[in-house]
């Protein structure tokens, strides 16, 4: 099997872990679980997203280093945007379902802020890693 095929299979398998966490969180909310259980599942979702990010970035660095292409980095950026947008939706859903007090006056600002905060942090970290790999794959910086 080619390296590229193996990397694509690993990338697709990594999407299963966050999806499983989303389904667990959805099940707790629809079953009418306690707010503490829902918050724990939300934390598990966020943890699964960051663990998936670590592995995706590792694959992206390897792919960029060996094939000199940014495809997996672009897929990682897309994953981060979609995944943390879903995370923001669930943050706001917990606020509205369980009447959790929010420090924002608007009823939807906490979810948007949580999603934006995670998207920016993960995007900046991924961008730094992408720039570092680009820098070290060039020969001109070693002179």
Helices and strands as residue ranges (DSSP letters): H 3-30, H 35-67, H 71-98, H 109-137, G 140-142
